[in-house]
Amino acid sequence: MAEESSVYIGFFSGNQLKVIACIAMLIDHIGWILFPGEIAFRIIGRISMPLFAFLFGEGCHYTRHKARHFAFVCALGVLTSAAMSFVMKEPYGNILITFSLSCPLIYALEGLKKFSVSGRKGGAVLCAGAFVCALALAVWLCCFSPLDVDYGIAGVLLPVCVRLLDVRSFGVQGKAAQLLFSPVTALLPFFAGMVALMIAVGGIQFFSVMAVPLLVGYSGKRGKYALKWLFYTFYPAHLALLGAIYLIIHPIFCRCCSGKAASYKGAAARFVAARMQGVCASSLSFAG
């Protein structure tokens, strides 16, 4: 995220929130994979999804290479989801697929604001049509297709709520624009999206409200270092590491070493599938 004048007035940089989200996600998955039944790990992990969704929305606003950004997130999502679907033996779209569906919605909405402010009706109509098509695709994939998309349509729409009321960035001036996107109102649409997500997912997802103070403390600044790709590498890497640790400390590993490879392979496949299905069922995601 570029450093610039911001409506946000907190003290946490985007980098700091991203690191907090990664730590929360790691704690969540340590509890799920290594200490199942320890609910405290899972509760802590609930803050990661809102933080990642918010930062993803902010990143979409600031990125200068929108097409490349979308292509990368979508490609990584397809690859990782294909691997998870193979293990689970059912079609599954992880959080990267969720955010891939958010991308065109965010870009179309920003284009609609830009062209509307500049008076270019053709561009505005085109962006409005793109938004409707992208929304229709997201609704179909999340609600009607065989694909199990992480967090569903509520998760897709959450990053779209970031800067939903922001028209100042597109040239609108005056008190109305300032009141519409002010330090008081800037986060309200996102918080409404969080409530919708908590209701849709239910269970311990209500503990994601713990992310609210962190979001209120957001400064609008990236931070000293460019950590843009931190999540995209940390997400698959930490899952692979935790999976390897589990197989090392689990008795099934010893049976494998003693030559019962066939038994190991079948049991390992069942374990990984059970773990993945549990992650989906509790809507963990990249954020958790």
Phi and psi restraints in degrees (value plus and minus 20) as a CYANA .aco file:
   2 ALA   PHI     -94.1   -54.1
   2 ALA   PSI     127.6   167.6
   3 GLU   PHI     -99.0   -59.0
   3 GLU   PSI     103.2   143.2
   4 GLU   PHI    -180.8  -140.8
   4 GLU   PSI     148.9   188.9
   5 SER   PHI     -78.3   -38.3
   5 SER   PSI     113.7   153.7
   6 SER   PHI    -150.4  -110.4
   6 SER   PSI     130.9   170.9
   7 VAL   PHI     -96.7   -56.7
   7 VAL   PSI     -40.2    -0.2
   8 TYR   PHI     -95.9   -55.9
   8 TYR   PSI     122.8   162.8
   9 ILE   PHI    -144.7  -104.7
   9 ILE   PSI      -4.0    36.0
  10 GLY   PHI    -102.6   -62.6
  10 GLY   PSI    -181.9  -141.9
  11 PHE   PHI    -148.1  -108.1
  11 PHE   PSI     -26.1    13.9
  12 PHE   PHI    -105.9   -65.9
  12 PHE   PSI     109.0   149.0
  13 SER   PHI    -100.1   -60.1
  13 SER   PSI     146.5   186.5
  14 GLY   PHI     -80.6   -40.6
  14 GLY   PSI     -57.9   -17.9
  15 ASN   PHI     -81.3   -41.3
  15 ASN   PSI     -63.8   -23.8
  16 GLN   PHI     -83.9   -43.9
  16 GLN   PSI     -62.7   -22.7
  17 LEU   PHI     -85.0   -45.0
  17 LEU   PSI     -56.7   -16.7
  18 LYS   PHI     -85.7   -45.7
  18 LYS   PSI     -61.5   -21.5
  19 VAL   PHI     -85.9   -45.9
  19 VAL   PSI     -62.2   -22.2
  20 ILE   PHI     -79.7   -39.7
  20 ILE   PSI     -63.2   -23.2
  21 ALA   PHI     -83.6   -43.6
  21 ALA   PSI     -61.6   -21.6
  22 CYS   PHI     -84.5   -44.5
  22 CYS   PSI     -61.5   -21.5
  23 ILE   PHI     -84.2   -44.2
  23 ILE   PSI     -63.4   -23.4
  24 ALA   PHI     -82.7   -42.7
  24 ALA   PSI     -60.8   -20.8
  25 MET   PHI     -84.4   -44.4
  25 MET   PSI     -61.3   -21.3
  26 LEU   PHI     -82.7   -42.7
  26 LEU   PSI     -65.1   -25.1
  27 ILE   PHI     -80.4   -40.4
  27 ILE   PSI     -63.5   -23.5
  28 ASP   PHI     -78.2   -38.2
  28 ASP   PSI     -68.0   -28.0
  29 HIS   PHI     -96.9   -56.9
  29 HIS   PSI     -46.3    -6.3
  30 ILE   PHI     -82.9   -42.9
  30 ILE   PSI     -63.8   -23.8
  31 GLY   PHI     -83.8   -43.8
  31 GLY   PSI     -61.4   -21.4
  32 TRP   PHI     -89.8   -49.8
  32 TRP   PSI     -63.4   -23.4
  33 ILE   PHI    -107.7   -67.7
  33 ILE   PSI     -62.8   -22.8
  34 LEU   PHI    -119.0   -79.0
  34 LEU   PSI     -48.1    -8.1
  35 PHE   PHI    -151.2  -111.2
  35 PHE   PSI      42.6    82.6
  36 PRO   PHI     -81.2   -41.2
  36 PRO   PSI     119.7   159.7
  37 GLY   PHI      76.8   116.8
  37 GLY   PSI     -35.9     4.1
  38 GLU   PHI    -104.5   -64.5
  38 GLU   PSI      74.3   114.3
  39 ILE   PHI     -86.8   -46.8
  39 ILE   PSI     -44.7    -4.7
  40 ALA   PHI     -80.2   -40.2
  40 ALA   PSI     -59.4   -19.4
  41 PHE   PHI     -80.2   -40.2
  41 PHE   PSI     -63.1   -23.1
  42 ARG   PHI     -89.2   -49.2
  42 ARG   PSI     -57.1   -17.1
  43 ILE   PHI     -84.8   -44.8
  43 ILE   PSI     -64.8   -24.8
  44 ILE   PHI     -78.6   -38.6
  44 ILE   PSI     -58.8   -18.8
  45 GLY   PHI     -88.1   -48.1
  45 GLY   PSI     -34.4     5.6
  46 ARG   PHI     -85.8   -45.8
  46 ARG   PSI     -38.9     1.1
  47 ILE   PHI     -97.9   -57.9
  47 ILE   PSI     -34.0     6.0
  48 SER   PHI     -91.8   -51.8
  48 SER   PSI     -62.1   -22.1
  49 MET   PHI     -79.8   -39.8
  49 MET   PSI     -70.3   -30.3
  50 PRO   PHI     -80.2   -40.2
  50 PRO   PSI     -58.4   -18.4
  51 LEU   PHI     -85.6   -45.6
  51 LEU   PSI     -66.7   -26.7
  52 PHE   PHI     -85.2   -45.2
  52 PHE   PSI     -59.6   -19.6
  53 ALA   PHI     -83.3   -43.3
  53 ALA   PSI     -62.7   -22.7
  54 PHE   PHI     -85.1   -45.1
  54 PHE   PSI     -66.3   -26.3
  55 LEU   PHI     -87.6   -47.6
  55 LEU   PSI     -52.1   -12.1
  56 PHE   PHI     -85.9   -45.9
  56 PHE   PSI     -63.7   -23.7
  57 GLY   PHI     -81.8   -41.8
  57 GLY   PSI     -61.9   -21.9
  58 GLU   PHI     -83.1   -43.1
  58 GLU   PSI     -62.1   -22.1
  59 GLY   PHI     -83.1   -43.1
  59 GLY   PSI     -58.4   -18.4
  60 CYS   PHI     -83.8   -43.8
  60 CYS   PSI     -53.1   -13.1
  61 HIS   PHI     -89.1   -49.1
  61 HIS   PSI     -59.3   -19.3
  62 TYR   PHI    -111.4   -71.4
  62 TYR   PSI     -42.7    -2.7
  63 THR   PHI     -82.9   -42.9
  63 THR   PSI     120.5   160.5
  64 ARG   PHI    -113.2   -73.2
  64 ARG   PSI     -32.3     7.7
  65 HIS   PHI    -138.1   -98.1
  65 HIS   PSI      52.1    92.1
  66 LYS   PHI     -84.2   -44.2
  66 LYS   PSI     -64.9   -24.9
  67 ALA   PHI     -83.7   -43.7
  67 ALA   PSI     -62.8   -22.8
  68 ARG   PHI     -86.0   -46.0
  68 ARG   PSI     -60.0   -20.0
  69 HIS   PHI     -81.9   -41.9
  69 HIS   PSI     -67.6   -27.6
  70 PHE   PHI     -82.4   -42.4
  70 PHE   PSI     -64.2   -24.2
  71 ALA   PHI     -82.3   -42.3
  71 ALA   PSI     -59.6   -19.6
  72 PHE   PHI     -87.2   -47.2
  72 PHE   PSI     -69.1   -29.1
  73 VAL   PHI     -81.7   -41.7
  73 VAL   PSI     -62.6   -22.6
  74 CYS   PHI     -85.8   -45.8
  74 CYS   PSI     -64.6   -24.6
  75 ALA   PHI     -84.1   -44.1
  75 ALA   PSI     -64.4   -24.4
  76 LEU   PHI     -85.1   -45.1
  76 LEU   PSI     -57.8   -17.8
  77 GLY   PHI     -84.1   -44.1
  77 GLY   PSI     -62.5   -22.5
  78 VAL   PHI     -84.4   -44.4
  78 VAL   PSI     -64.3   -24.3
  79 LEU   PHI     -84.1   -44.1
  79 LEU   PSI     -69.7   -29.7
  80 THR   PHI     -89.0   -49.0
  80 THR   PSI     -57.6   -17.6
  81 SER   PHI     -88.5   -48.5
  81 SER   PSI     -55.9   -15.9
  82 ALA   PHI     -83.0   -43.0
  82 ALA   PSI     -61.4   -21.4
  83 ALA   PHI     -84.1   -44.1
  83 ALA   PSI     -63.6   -23.6
  84 MET   PHI     -87.9   -47.9
  84 MET   PSI     -57.7   -17.7
  85 SER   PHI     -85.4   -45.4
  85 SER   PSI     -56.8   -16.8
  86 PHE   PHI     -82.7   -42.7
  86 PHE   PSI     -63.2   -23.2
  87 VAL   PHI     -88.7   -48.7
  87 VAL   PSI     -61.5   -21.5
  88 MET   PHI    -101.0   -61.0
  88 MET   PSI     -36.2     3.8
  89 LYS   PHI      42.3    82.3
  89 LYS   PSI      13.2    53.2
  90 GLU   PHI    -177.8  -137.8
  90 GLU   PSI     129.6   169.6
  91 PRO   PHI     -87.5   -47.5
  91 PRO   PSI     105.7   145.7
  92 TYR   PHI    -158.4  -118.4
  92 TYR   PSI     114.3   154.3
  93 GLY   PHI    -133.5   -93.5
  93 GLY   PSI      94.2   134.2
  94 ASN   PHI     -96.0   -56.0
  94 ASN   PSI    -191.0  -151.0
  95 ILE   PHI     -84.0   -44.0
  95 ILE   PSI     -45.4    -5.4
  96 LEU   PHI     -88.8   -48.8
  96 LEU   PSI     -53.8   -13.8
  97 ILE   PHI     -87.5   -47.5
  97 ILE   PSI     -61.2   -21.2
  98 THR   PHI     -76.1   -36.1
  98 THR   PSI     -69.5   -29.5
  99 PHE   PHI     -92.8   -52.8
  99 PHE   PSI     -46.6    -6.6
 100 SER   PHI     -82.8   -42.8
 100 SER   PSI     -55.5   -15.5
 101 LEU   PHI     -94.0   -54.0
 101 LEU   PSI     -46.1    -6.1
 102 SER   PHI     -91.5   -51.5
 102 SER   PSI     -55.6   -15.6
 103 CYS   PHI     -72.4   -32.4
 103 CYS   PSI     -78.3   -38.3
 104 PRO   PHI     -83.1   -43.1
 104 PRO   PSI     -50.0   -10.0
 105 LEU   PHI     -85.2   -45.2
 105 LEU   PSI     -64.5   -24.5
 106 ILE   PHI     -84.9   -44.9
 106 ILE   PSI     -66.1   -26.1
 107 TYR   PHI     -86.2   -46.2
 107 TYR   PSI     -59.8   -19.8
 108 ALA   PHI     -86.1   -46.1
 108 ALA   PSI     -59.4   -19.4
 109 LEU   PHI     -87.1   -47.1
 109 LEU   PSI     -59.7   -19.7
 110 GLU   PHI     -87.0   -47.0
 110 GLU   PSI     -59.7   -19.7
 111 GLY   PHI     -82.9   -42.9
 111 GLY   PSI     -59.1   -19.1
 112 LEU   PHI     -82.0   -42.0
 112 LEU   PSI     -62.8   -22.8
 113 LYS   PHI     -83.9   -43.9
 113 LYS   PSI     -66.2   -26.2
 114 LYS   PHI     -81.0   -41.0
 114 LYS   PSI     -69.6   -29.6
 115 PHE   PHI     -91.7   -51.7
 115 PHE   PSI     -51.9   -11.9
 116 SER   PHI     -87.0   -47.0
 116 SER   PSI     -61.9   -21.9
 117 VAL   PHI     -87.3   -47.3
 117 VAL   PSI     -58.5   -18.5
 118 SER   PHI    -101.7   -61.7
 118 SER   PSI     -26.7    13.3
 119 GLY   PHI      62.3   102.3
 119 GLY   PSI      -7.5    32.5
 120 ARG   PHI    -109.6   -69.6
 120 ARG   PSI      72.8   112.8
 121 LYS   PHI     -84.8   -44.8
 121 LYS   PSI     -57.0   -17.0
 122 GLY   PHI     -80.7   -40.7
 122 GLY   PSI     -66.3   -26.3
 123 GLY   PHI     -84.9   -44.9
 123 GLY   PSI     -58.5   -18.5
 124 ALA   PHI     -83.9   -43.9
 124 ALA   PSI     -62.8   -22.8
 125 VAL   PHI     -84.4   -44.4
 125 VAL   PSI     -61.8   -21.8
 126 LEU   PHI     -81.8   -41.8
 126 LEU   PSI     -64.2   -24.2
 127 CYS   PHI     -87.8   -47.8
 127 CYS   PSI     -57.4   -17.4
 128 ALA   PHI     -83.0   -43.0
 128 ALA   PSI     -62.0   -22.0
 129 GLY   PHI     -84.3   -44.3
 129 GLY   PSI     -60.5   -20.5
 130 ALA   PHI     -84.2   -44.2
 130 ALA   PSI     -58.4   -18.4
 131 PHE   PHI     -83.6   -43.6
 131 PHE   PSI     -65.8   -25.8
 132 VAL   PHI     -82.4   -42.4
 132 VAL   PSI     -63.2   -23.2
 133 CYS   PHI     -84.9   -44.9
 133 CYS   PSI     -63.1   -23.1
 134 ALA   PHI     -85.6   -45.6
 134 ALA   PSI     -59.0   -19.0
 135 LEU   PHI     -86.5   -46.5
 135 LEU   PSI     -61.2   -21.2
 136 ALA   PHI     -82.3   -42.3
 136 ALA   PSI     -61.7   -21.7
 137 LEU   PHI     -82.8   -42.8
 137 LEU   PSI     -64.0   -24.0
 138 ALA   PHI     -83.5   -43.5
 138 ALA   PSI     -63.5   -23.5
 139 VAL   PHI     -82.9   -42.9
 139 VAL   PSI     -62.9   -22.9
 140 TRP   PHI     -83.8   -43.8
 140 TRP   PSI     -67.0   -27.0
 141 LEU   PHI     -84.5   -44.5
 141 LEU   PSI     -60.0   -20.0
 142 CYS   PHI    -100.1   -60.1
 142 CYS   PSI     -52.8   -12.8
 143 CYS   PHI    -130.9   -90.9
 143 CYS   PSI     -44.7    -4.7
 144 PHE   PHI    -146.0  -106.0
 144 PHE   PSI     -35.2     4.8
 145 SER   PHI    -109.8   -69.8
 145 SER   PSI     146.6   186.6
 146 PRO   PHI     -90.3   -50.3
 146 PRO   PSI     -33.5     6.5
 147 LEU   PHI     -92.7   -52.7
 147 LEU   PSI     108.7   148.7
 148 ASP   PHI    -110.6   -70.6
 148 ASP   PSI      76.4   116.4
 149 VAL   PHI    -106.0   -66.0
 149 VAL   PSI     106.7   146.7
 150 ASP   PHI     -78.0   -38.0
 150 ASP   PSI     107.9   147.9
 151 TYR   PHI      50.7    90.7
 151 TYR   PSI     -23.0    17.0
 152 GLY   PHI      42.9    82.9
 152 GLY   PSI    -180.1  -140.1
 153 ILE   PHI     -87.1   -47.1
 153 ILE   PSI     -49.1    -9.1
 154 ALA   PHI     -84.2   -44.2
 154 ALA   PSI     -57.8   -17.8
 155 GLY   PHI     -89.7   -49.7
 155 GLY   PSI     -56.3   -16.3
 156 VAL   PHI     -83.6   -43.6
 156 VAL   PSI     -61.4   -21.4
 157 LEU   PHI    -100.4   -60.4
 157 LEU   PSI     -36.9     3.1
 158 LEU   PHI     -80.7   -40.7
 158 LEU   PSI     -69.0   -29.0
 159 PRO   PHI     -83.6   -43.6
 159 PRO   PSI     -45.2    -5.2
 160 VAL   PHI     -86.9   -46.9
 160 VAL   PSI     -44.7    -4.7
 161 CYS   PHI     -92.6   -52.6
 161 CYS   PSI     -37.1     2.9
 162 VAL   PHI     -87.4   -47.4
 162 VAL   PSI     108.8   148.8
 163 ARG   PHI      38.5    78.5
 163 ARG   PSI       8.4    48.4
 164 LEU   PHI     -82.1   -42.1
 164 LEU   PSI     -54.7   -14.7
 165 LEU   PHI    -114.9   -74.9
 165 LEU   PSI     -15.1    24.9
 166 ASP   PHI     -99.6   -59.6
 166 ASP   PSI      87.1   127.1
 167 VAL   PHI    -134.4   -94.4
 167 VAL   PSI     -30.9     9.1
 168 ARG   PHI     -85.4   -45.4
 168 ARG   PSI     -54.5   -14.5
 169 SER   PHI     -88.5   -48.5
 169 SER   PSI     -30.9     9.1
 170 PHE   PHI    -132.9   -92.9
 170 PHE   PSI      -4.3    35.7
 171 GLY   PHI      82.2   122.2
 171 GLY   PSI     -21.4    18.6
 172 VAL   PHI     -96.5   -56.5
 172 VAL   PSI     109.0   149.0
 173 GLN   PHI    -134.9   -94.9
 173 GLN   PSI     153.4   193.4
 174 GLY   PHI      84.0   124.0
 174 GLY   PSI     150.6   190.6
 175 LYS   PHI     -87.4   -47.4
 175 LYS   PSI     -55.0   -15.0
 176 ALA   PHI     -80.8   -40.8
 176 ALA   PSI     -64.5   -24.5
 177 ALA   PHI     -85.3   -45.3
 177 ALA   PSI     -57.7   -17.7
 178 GLN   PHI     -88.0   -48.0
 178 GLN   PSI     -58.3   -18.3
 179 LEU   PHI     -92.0   -52.0
 179 LEU   PSI     -54.6   -14.6
 180 LEU   PHI     -86.2   -46.2
 180 LEU   PSI     -58.4   -18.4
 181 PHE   PHI    -147.5  -107.5
 181 PHE   PSI      61.6   101.6
 182 SER   PHI    -140.2  -100.2
 182 SER   PSI     151.9   191.9
 183 PRO   PHI     -76.7   -36.7
 183 PRO   PSI     -45.4    -5.4
 184 VAL   PHI    -101.6   -61.6
 184 VAL   PSI     -59.2   -19.2
 185 THR   PHI    -119.7   -79.7
 185 THR   PSI     -33.2     6.8
 186 ALA   PHI     -76.9   -36.9
 186 ALA   PSI     -58.2   -18.2
 187 LEU   PHI    -115.3   -75.3
 187 LEU   PSI     -26.0    14.0
 188 LEU   PHI     -79.5   -39.5
 188 LEU   PSI     -66.6   -26.6
 189 PRO   PHI     -80.7   -40.7
 189 PRO   PSI     -57.4   -17.4
 190 PHE   PHI     -87.5   -47.5
 190 PHE   PSI     -60.6   -20.6
 191 PHE   PHI     -84.2   -44.2
 191 PHE   PSI     -56.7   -16.7
 192 ALA   PHI     -83.1   -43.1
 192 ALA   PSI     -59.6   -19.6
 193 GLY   PHI     -84.5   -44.5
 193 GLY   PSI     -56.8   -16.8
 194 MET   PHI     -83.0   -43.0
 194 MET   PSI     -61.7   -21.7
 195 VAL   PHI     -82.1   -42.1
 195 VAL   PSI     -63.9   -23.9
 196 ALA   PHI     -80.8   -40.8
 196 ALA   PSI     -60.9   -20.9
 197 LEU   PHI     -85.9   -45.9
 197 LEU   PSI     -62.5   -22.5
 198 MET   PHI     -82.4   -42.4
 198 MET   PSI     -59.7   -19.7
 199 ILE   PHI     -88.6   -48.6
 199 ILE   PSI     -61.6   -21.6
 200 ALA   PHI     -86.8   -46.8
 200 ALA   PSI     -61.4   -21.4
 201 VAL   PHI    -105.9   -65.9
 201 VAL   PSI     -63.5   -23.5
 202 GLY   PHI      54.0    94.0
 202 GLY   PSI    -186.4  -146.4
 203 GLY   PHI      40.0    80.0
 203 GLY   PSI    -160.5  -120.5
 204 ILE   PHI     -94.2   -54.2
 204 ILE   PSI     -23.2    16.8
 205 GLN   PHI     -81.8   -41.8
 205 GLN   PSI     -40.4    -0.4
 206 PHE   PHI     -83.6   -43.6
 206 PHE   PSI     -41.2    -1.2
 207 PHE   PHI     -92.8   -52.8
 207 PHE   PSI     -26.4    13.6
 208 SER   PHI     -85.5   -45.5
 208 SER   PSI     -31.9     8.1
 209 VAL   PHI     -80.3   -40.3
 209 VAL   PSI     -39.4     0.6
 210 MET   PHI     -84.5   -44.5
 210 MET   PSI     -36.5     3.5
 211 ALA   PHI     -98.1   -58.1
 211 ALA   PSI     -34.4     5.6
 212 VAL   PHI     -78.5   -38.5
 212 VAL   PSI     -68.7   -28.7
 213 PRO   PHI     -79.5   -39.5
 213 PRO   PSI     -54.7   -14.7
 214 LEU   PHI     -87.6   -47.6
 214 LEU   PSI     -60.2   -20.2
 215 LEU   PHI     -89.2   -49.2
 215 LEU   PSI     -59.2   -19.2
 216 VAL   PHI     -81.6   -41.6
 216 VAL   PSI     -51.3   -11.3
 217 GLY   PHI    -103.7   -63.7
 217 GLY   PSI     -14.1    25.9
 218 TYR   PHI     -89.0   -49.0
 218 TYR   PSI     113.7   153.7
 219 SER   PHI    -112.1   -72.1
 219 SER   PSI     -34.7     5.3
 220 GLY   PHI      64.3   104.3
 220 GLY   PSI     -17.0    23.0
 221 LYS   PHI    -127.4   -87.4
 221 LYS   PSI     127.1   167.1
 222 ARG   PHI     -89.7   -49.7
 222 ARG   PSI     -64.5   -24.5
 223 GLY   PHI      95.2   135.2
 223 GLY   PSI     157.5   197.5
 224 LYS   PHI     -88.9   -48.9
 224 LYS   PSI     -60.1   -20.1
 225 TYR   PHI    -127.4   -87.4
 225 TYR   PSI     134.0   174.0
 226 ALA   PHI    -107.3   -67.3
 226 ALA   PSI      81.3   121.3
 227 LEU   PHI    -130.0   -90.0
 227 LEU   PSI      13.9    53.9
 228 LYS   PHI     -76.6   -36.6
 228 LYS   PSI     -57.9   -17.9
 229 TRP   PHI    -119.3   -79.3
 229 TRP   PSI      -9.1    30.9
 230 LEU   PHI     -77.1   -37.1
 230 LEU   PSI     -70.1   -30.1
 231 PHE   PHI     -85.8   -45.8
 231 PHE   PSI     -60.9   -20.9
 232 TYR   PHI     -85.1   -45.1
 232 TYR   PSI     -45.1    -5.1
 233 THR   PHI    -114.4   -74.4
 233 THR   PSI     -56.2   -16.2
 234 PHE   PHI     -88.5   -48.5
 234 PHE   PSI     -57.1   -17.1
 235 TYR   PHI     -77.9   -37.9
 235 TYR   PSI     -79.1   -39.1
 236 PRO   PHI     -90.7   -50.7
 236 PRO   PSI     -52.3   -12.3
 237 ALA   PHI     -86.6   -46.6
 237 ALA   PSI     -63.7   -23.7
 238 HIS   PHI     -91.2   -51.2
 238 HIS   PSI     -52.9   -12.9
 239 LEU   PHI     -86.7   -46.7
 239 LEU   PSI     -61.3   -21.3
 240 ALA   PHI     -84.0   -44.0
 240 ALA   PSI     -60.9   -20.9
 241 LEU   PHI     -86.2   -46.2
 241 LEU   PSI     -65.6   -25.6
 242 LEU   PHI     -85.4   -45.4
 242 LEU   PSI     -57.2   -17.2
 243 GLY   PHI     -83.2   -43.2
 243 GLY   PSI     -60.8   -20.8
 244 ALA   PHI     -85.9   -45.9
 244 ALA   PSI     -61.6   -21.6
 245 ILE   PHI     -81.3   -41.3
 245 ILE   PSI     -62.0   -22.0
 246 TYR   PHI     -82.0   -42.0
 246 TYR   PSI     -64.6   -24.6
 247 LEU   PHI     -86.0   -46.0
 247 LEU   PSI     -49.1    -9.1
 248 ILE   PHI     -92.3   -52.3
 248 ILE   PSI     -62.5   -22.5
 249 ILE   PHI    -109.8   -69.8
 249 ILE   PSI     -32.7     7.3
 250 HIS   PHI    -102.0   -62.0
 250 HIS   PSI     122.5   162.5
 251 PRO   PHI     -75.9   -35.9
 251 PRO   PSI     -45.0    -5.0
 252 ILE   PHI     -81.1   -41.1
 252 ILE   PSI     -47.8    -7.8
 253 PHE   PHI     -85.7   -45.7
 253 PHE   PSI     -59.9   -19.9
 254 CYS   PHI     -85.7   -45.7
 254 CYS   PSI     -60.4   -20.4
 255 ARG   PHI     -83.3   -43.3
 255 ARG   PSI     -53.9   -13.9
 256 CYS   PHI     -84.9   -44.9
 256 CYS   PSI     -64.8   -24.8
 257 CYS   PHI     -86.0   -46.0
 257 CYS   PSI     -46.4    -6.4
 258 SER   PHI    -103.3   -63.3
 258 SER   PSI     -19.4    20.6
 259 GLY   PHI      90.5   130.5
 259 GLY   PSI     -22.6    17.4
 260 LYS   PHI    -108.2   -68.2
 260 LYS   PSI      41.7    81.7
 261 ALA   PHI     -85.0   -45.0
 261 ALA   PSI     -60.1   -20.1
 262 ALA   PHI     -84.0   -44.0
 262 ALA   PSI     -64.1   -24.1
 263 SER   PHI     -83.5   -43.5
 263 SER   PSI     -60.4   -20.4
 264 TYR   PHI     -81.5   -41.5
 264 TYR   PSI     -66.6   -26.6
 265 LYS   PHI     -82.1   -42.1
 265 LYS   PSI     -62.4   -22.4
 266 GLY   PHI     -86.5   -46.5
 266 GLY   PSI     -64.4   -24.4
 267 ALA   PHI     -88.1   -48.1
 267 ALA   PSI     -59.3   -19.3
 268 ALA   PHI     -83.4   -43.4
 268 ALA   PSI     -61.8   -21.8
 269 ALA   PHI     -81.7   -41.7
 269 ALA   PSI     -61.7   -21.7
 270 ARG   PHI     -85.7   -45.7
 270 ARG   PSI     -58.0   -18.0
 271 PHE   PHI     -84.4   -44.4
 271 PHE   PSI     -69.4   -29.4
 272 VAL   PHI     -81.6   -41.6
 272 VAL   PSI     -62.1   -22.1
 273 ALA   PHI     -82.3   -42.3
 273 ALA   PSI     -62.6   -22.6
 274 ALA   PHI     -83.9   -43.9
 274 ALA   PSI     -61.1   -21.1
 275 ARG   PHI     -84.9   -44.9
 275 ARG   PSI     -66.5   -26.5
 276 MET   PHI     -82.2   -42.2
 276 MET   PSI     -62.3   -22.3
 277 GLN   PHI     -85.3   -45.3
 277 GLN   PSI     -55.1   -15.1
 278 GLY   PHI     -87.8   -47.8
 278 GLY   PSI     -59.6   -19.6
 279 VAL   PHI     -81.0   -41.0
 279 VAL   PSI     -62.0   -22.0
 280 CYS   PHI     -85.3   -45.3
 280 CYS   PSI     -66.1   -26.1
 281 ALA   PHI     -82.7   -42.7
 281 ALA   PSI     -54.4   -14.4
 282 SER   PHI    -114.4   -74.4
 282 SER   PSI     -12.1    27.9
 283 SER   PHI      33.6    73.6
 283 SER   PSI      38.8    78.8
 284 LEU   PHI    -100.6   -60.6
 284 LEU   PSI     -80.7   -40.7
 285 SER   PHI      51.6    91.6
 285 SER   PSI    -193.3  -153.3
 286 PHE   PHI     -75.9   -35.9
 286 PHE   PSI     -50.6   -10.6
 287 ALA   PHI    -112.8   -72.8
 287 ALA   PSI     -27.0    13.0
